[in-house]
Amino acid sequence: MNQRENFFAMLEGKKPEFIPNIMELYKICVFGADRADQPLIGGLDVFGVNWIVTKEGEMPEPNKFLFEDIADWKDYVKFPDVDSLGIEEAAKIELADVNRDEIIVNVYSPTGLFERLAAFMGFENTLCSLVEDPDSCREFFEAFANYKIACLNRFIDAYQPDVITYLDDLATANGLFMSPAVYRSVIKPAHQRIVEAVTSRGVIFCQHTCGKCEKIIEDYVEMGAKIWSSAQISNDLEGIMDKYHGQLLVEGGWDSSGPASYIGASTEEVVAESIRCAKQYGKNGNFILFPTLLNENGNSLFVGDSRLGPMIEAWHGVEKL
């Protein structure tokens, strides 16, 4: 089996020939998101939020809010014309020389509903708003879902992807930012519309959520997500893989707060962590390795890293099931 054939066998609940990793499985496309959601190299996004890039990642400029009262969001949020974003041009650049018979085309859509509100008004204001003014939050999430869906439809038209990865980090390492009840009441209805917009067009929906979010994995599966990405070890990964075998692929497994994720981690530590993931999670048959490997320039998956070659070589030694 090649990467594509092996992936679809896993998706159907069949026994794969080998354990895939995202570095070889996917063509990850991010240029469309650079234009529609947040800039890859920092600066102002299409909504006027300024993004700061550090070696740990990208974030909205601290303490610089578009608004502080959720009831005022309509006065400040102006949705851009999707026709003006240049998504088709981005797709042509990224899809050059892609062999669709071999790999999976995966288009990223970052800055989801919760993350976007936090980008506008900060985490503290956002979390307070979810409880103090849920009606205004629902109104904002529904409106932003409309924009997201318009962009996702344009991504699908332009890229013809196999997978859309929608990124919305709803949790810390210790648990959800909000109770499951608040998520289900305030965020989930708009989230459901986003999932359905993607799956109704025959595209696989991948939900990226870092942190300990296991209390709402059932919601993700119920809504139609087929992949949960950046699944971290603060969750019961093996229990989730067992429970949802044939329904959900778990993409992650890396100890993202352990020594192998430190910027100065040795090649030996990185290799050892990849082997641990293969041995601990690969046997389930619905696992995809997603390493969290940082260096001084950022995320190794996007900026390159001399440790990736030895890690992949070691992975090939243990990936067979």
C-alpha positions as CSV (number, residue, x, y, z in Angstrom):
1,M,0.0,0.0,0.0
2,N,1.1,3.6,-0.6
3,Q,0.4,6.4,1.9
4,R,-3.0,7.1,0.3
5,E,-4.2,3.5,0.2
6,N,-3.0,2.9,3.8
7,F,-4.8,6.0,5.0
8,F,-8.2,5.0,3.6
9,A,-7.9,1.5,4.9
10,M,-7.5,3.0,8.4
11,L,-10.4,5.4,7.8
12,E,-12.6,2.4,7.0
13,G,-11.6,0.6,10.2
14,K,-9.4,-2.0,8.3
15,K,-6.0,-3.0,9.4
16,P,-3.4,-0.7,7.9
17,E,-0.1,-2.0,6.5
18,F,2.0,0.5,8.4
19,I,1.6,3.4,10.9
20,P,1.6,6.7,9.0
21,N,3.2,10.0,10.0
22,I,2.0,13.4,8.9
23,M,5.3,14.3,7.3
24,E,4.9,11.6,4.6
25,L,1.1,11.1,4.6
26,Y,0.0,14.7,3.8
27,K,0.6,17.6,1.5
28,I,-0.3,20.2,4.0
29,C,-1.6,23.4,2.4
30,V,-1.6,26.6,4.3
31,F,-1.4,29.5,1.8
32,G,-5.2,29.8,1.6
33,A,-5.3,30.2,5.4
34,D,-2.6,32.8,5.2
35,R,-5.0,34.9,3.2
36,A,-8.2,34.1,4.9
37,D,-7.4,33.5,8.5
38,Q,-4.0,34.5,9.9
39,P,-0.7,35.5,8.2
40,L,2.0,32.8,8.2
41,I,4.9,35.3,8.9
42,G,3.1,37.7,11.2
43,G,1.5,41.1,10.6
44,L,-2.1,42.2,10.1
45,D,-4.7,39.7,9.1
46,V,-7.8,40.4,7.0
47,F,-9.7,41.6,10.2
48,G,-7.0,44.0,11.3
49,V,-5.5,41.8,14.1
50,N,-1.7,42.0,14.4
51,W,0.0,38.6,14.7
52,I,3.4,38.3,16.4
53,V,5.7,35.4,15.4
54,T,8.0,33.8,18.0
55,K,10.0,30.6,17.9
56,E,7.2,28.9,20.0
57,G,4.5,29.9,17.5
58,E,2.3,32.8,16.3
59,M,-0.2,34.7,18.4
60,P,-2.2,37.9,18.4
61,E,-0.3,40.9,19.7
62,P,-0.8,40.9,23.5
63,N,-3.2,43.4,25.1
64,K,-4.2,44.9,21.8
65,F,-7.9,44.2,21.4
66,L,-10.4,45.0,18.6
67,F,-13.2,45.3,21.3
68,E,-13.7,44.3,24.9
69,D,-17.5,43.9,25.1
70,I,-18.9,41.0,23.1
71,A,-22.1,43.0,22.7
72,D,-20.2,45.5,20.5
73,W,-18.7,43.0,18.1
74,K,-20.8,44.2,15.1
75,D,-19.3,47.6,15.4
76,Y,-15.8,46.3,14.9
77,V,-15.8,43.1,12.9
78,K,-16.0,43.6,9.1
79,F,-16.0,40.4,7.1
80,P,-13.8,40.5,4.0
81,D,-15.1,39.6,0.5
82,V,-14.0,36.0,-0.1
83,D,-13.6,36.8,-3.8
84,S,-10.8,39.2,-2.9
85,L,-8.6,36.8,-0.9
86,G,-6.8,35.1,-3.8
87,I,-7.4,31.6,-2.6
88,E,-7.3,30.2,-6.2
89,E,-3.9,31.6,-6.7
90,A,-2.7,30.1,-3.4
91,A,-4.0,26.7,-4.5
92,K,-2.1,26.8,-7.8
93,I,1.1,27.5,-6.0
94,E,0.7,24.8,-3.4
95,L,-0.6,22.1,-5.7
96,A,2.2,22.2,-8.2
97,D,3.8,18.8,-8.6
98,V,1.5,17.1,-6.1
99,N,0.9,13.4,-6.9
100,R,-2.7,12.8,-5.7
101,D,-2.4,9.1,-6.3
102,E,0.2,8.8,-3.6
103,I,-0.6,11.2,-0.8
104,I,-3.5,13.0,0.9
105,V,-4.1,16.7,0.3
106,N,-4.9,18.3,3.6
107,V,-5.9,22.0,3.7
108,Y,-5.5,23.8,7.1
109,S,-8.2,26.3,8.3
110,P,-6.8,27.8,11.5
111,T,-8.2,30.3,14.0
112,G,-11.6,28.6,14.5
113,L,-14.6,30.1,16.3
114,F,-13.2,30.2,19.9
115,E,-9.7,31.2,18.8
116,R,-11.0,34.0,16.6
117,L,-13.0,35.6,19.4
118,A,-10.0,35.3,21.6
119,A,-7.9,37.0,18.9
120,F,-10.4,39.9,18.9
121,M,-10.9,40.4,22.6
122,G,-8.4,38.3,24.5
123,F,-8.8,35.1,26.4
124,E,-10.1,36.7,29.7
125,N,-12.8,38.7,28.0
126,T,-13.7,35.8,25.8
127,L,-14.1,33.3,28.7
128,C,-16.1,35.8,30.7
129,S,-18.3,36.5,27.7
130,L,-19.2,32.9,27.2
131,V,-20.8,32.9,30.7
132,E,-22.0,36.5,31.0
133,D,-23.4,37.1,27.5
134,P,-23.8,33.8,25.8
135,D,-26.5,35.2,23.4
136,S,-24.0,37.7,21.9
137,C,-21.4,35.0,21.7
138,R,-23.8,32.7,19.8
139,E,-24.6,35.6,17.5
140,F,-20.9,36.2,16.8
141,F,-20.1,32.5,16.3
142,E,-23.0,32.1,13.9
143,A,-21.8,35.1,11.8
144,F,-18.2,33.9,11.9
145,A,-19.2,30.4,10.9
146,N,-20.8,31.9,7.8
147,Y,-17.5,33.5,6.9
148,K,-15.6,30.2,7.6
149,I,-18.0,28.2,5.5
150,A,-17.6,30.6,2.6
151,C,-13.9,30.2,2.9
152,L,-14.0,26.5,3.2
153,N,-16.2,26.1,0.2
154,R,-13.7,28.2,-1.7
155,F,-10.8,26.0,-0.4
156,I,-12.7,22.9,-1.6
157,D,-13.3,24.4,-5.0
158,A,-9.7,25.5,-5.4
159,Y,-7.8,22.7,-3.8
160,Q,-10.1,19.7,-4.2
161,P,-8.7,18.4,-0.9
162,D,-9.1,15.0,0.7
163,V,-9.1,16.5,4.2
164,I,-9.9,19.9,5.8
165,T,-8.2,20.4,9.1
166,Y,-10.1,23.0,11.2
167,L,-8.0,24.3,14.1
168,D,-9.6,25.5,17.3
169,D,-7.8,25.0,20.6
170,L,-10.5,24.7,23.3
171,A,-8.4,23.3,26.1
172,T,-5.3,23.6,28.3
173,A,-3.1,20.8,29.4
174,N,-5.5,20.3,32.4
175,G,-8.9,20.5,30.8
176,L,-11.3,22.5,28.7
177,F,-11.3,26.3,28.8
178,M,-15.1,26.1,29.4
179,S,-17.4,23.4,30.7
180,P,-18.7,20.8,28.2
181,A,-22.2,22.3,28.8
182,V,-21.1,25.8,27.8
183,Y,-19.3,24.4,24.7
184,R,-22.4,22.5,23.7
185,S,-24.8,25.4,24.3
186,V,-22.8,28.3,22.9
187,I,-20.2,27.1,20.4
188,K,-21.3,23.7,19.2
189,P,-24.3,24.7,17.1
190,A,-22.1,26.9,14.9
191,H,-19.3,24.3,14.9
192,Q,-21.8,21.7,13.7
193,R,-22.6,23.9,10.7
194,I,-18.9,24.1,9.8
195,V,-18.4,20.3,10.0
196,E,-21.5,19.7,7.9
197,A,-20.4,22.3,5.3
198,V,-17.2,20.2,4.8
199,T,-18.6,16.7,5.0
200,S,-21.6,17.5,2.8
201,R,-19.1,18.0,0.0
202,G,-17.4,14.7,0.4
203,V,-14.3,16.0,2.2
204,I,-13.0,14.4,5.4
205,F,-13.2,16.7,8.5
206,C,-10.2,16.8,10.8
207,Q,-10.7,18.5,14.2
208,H,-7.4,20.0,15.6
209,T,-7.7,20.6,19.3
210,C,-4.7,20.7,21.6
211,G,-4.9,20.1,25.3
212,K,-7.0,17.8,27.4
213,C,-10.3,17.9,25.5
214,E,-11.4,14.3,25.9
215,K,-14.7,15.3,27.5
216,I,-15.9,16.6,24.1
217,I,-14.4,14.0,21.8
218,E,-17.8,12.3,21.7
219,D,-19.2,15.6,20.3
220,Y,-16.5,15.7,17.6
221,V,-17.4,12.2,16.5
222,E,-21.1,12.9,16.7
223,M,-20.7,16.0,14.5
224,G,-18.9,14.0,11.8
225,A,-15.2,14.5,12.4
226,K,-13.1,11.5,11.2
227,I,-9.7,12.7,12.5
228,W,-8.7,14.3,15.8
229,S,-5.4,16.1,15.4
230,S,-2.6,17.0,17.8
231,A,-4.0,14.5,20.3
232,Q,-1.9,15.0,23.3
233,I,-1.0,12.5,26.0
234,S,-2.9,14.4,28.8
235,N,-5.9,12.6,27.3
236,D,-6.6,8.8,27.5
237,L,-5.5,8.2,23.9
238,E,-5.6,4.4,24.0
239,G,-9.1,4.5,25.5
240,I,-10.3,6.9,22.9
241,M,-8.7,4.8,20.1
242,D,-10.4,1.7,21.4
243,K,-13.8,3.3,21.9
244,Y,-13.9,5.0,18.5
245,H,-12.0,2.4,16.3
246,G,-13.5,2.6,12.8
247,Q,-15.0,6.0,13.5
248,L,-12.0,8.3,14.4
249,L,-8.3,8.4,13.6
250,V,-6.2,9.8,16.4
251,E,-3.4,12.0,15.1
252,G,-0.8,13.0,17.6
253,G,0.7,11.0,20.5
254,W,3.8,13.0,20.9
255,D,4.7,14.1,24.5
256,S,4.6,17.8,23.5
257,S,5.6,19.0,27.0
258,G,8.4,16.4,27.5
259,P,12.1,16.6,26.7
260,A,11.7,15.5,23.0
261,S,9.7,18.8,22.4
262,Y,12.3,21.1,24.0
263,I,14.0,23.3,21.5
264,G,17.4,21.8,22.4
265,A,16.2,18.2,22.3
266,S,18.8,15.8,21.0
267,T,18.3,13.6,17.9
268,E,18.4,10.6,20.2
269,E,15.6,12.0,22.3
270,V,13.5,12.8,19.2
271,V,14.1,9.3,17.8
272,A,13.2,7.6,21.1
273,E,9.9,9.5,21.4
274,S,8.9,8.5,17.9
275,I,9.6,4.9,18.7
276,R,7.6,5.1,21.9
277,C,4.6,6.5,20.0
278,A,4.8,3.7,17.4
279,K,5.0,1.0,20.1
280,Q,2.4,2.4,22.4
281,Y,-0.2,3.6,19.9
282,G,0.5,2.1,16.6
283,K,-1.0,-1.3,17.5
284,N,-4.5,0.2,17.6
285,G,-4.5,0.6,13.8
286,N,-6.1,4.1,13.9
287,F,-3.1,6.2,14.9
288,I,-1.1,8.8,12.9
289,L,2.1,10.3,14.3
290,F,2.1,14.1,14.7
291,P,5.4,15.2,16.2
292,T,5.8,18.5,18.0
293,L,9.3,19.4,17.2
294,L,10.5,23.0,17.7
295,N,13.8,24.7,16.9
296,E,15.0,28.3,17.1
297,N,13.1,29.1,13.8
298,G,9.8,27.7,14.8
299,N,7.9,24.4,14.1
300,S,10.2,22.0,12.4
301,L,7.5,20.6,10.1
302,F,7.4,24.0,8.4
303,V,10.9,25.5,8.8
304,G,12.9,22.2,8.5
305,D,15.2,20.5,11.0
306,S,18.2,18.2,10.9
307,R,16.6,15.9,13.3
308,L,13.7,15.0,11.0
309,G,15.7,12.8,8.7
310,P,17.0,10.5,11.5
311,M,13.5,10.4,13.1
312,I,11.8,9.4,9.9
313,E,14.5,6.7,9.2
314,A,14.0,5.3,12.7
315,W,10.2,5.5,12.2
316,H,10.5,3.3,9.1
317,G,12.1,0.7,11.3
318,V,9.1,0.4,13.5
319,E,6.1,1.5,11.5
320,K,5.1,-1.9,10.2
321,L,2.2,-3.6,12.0
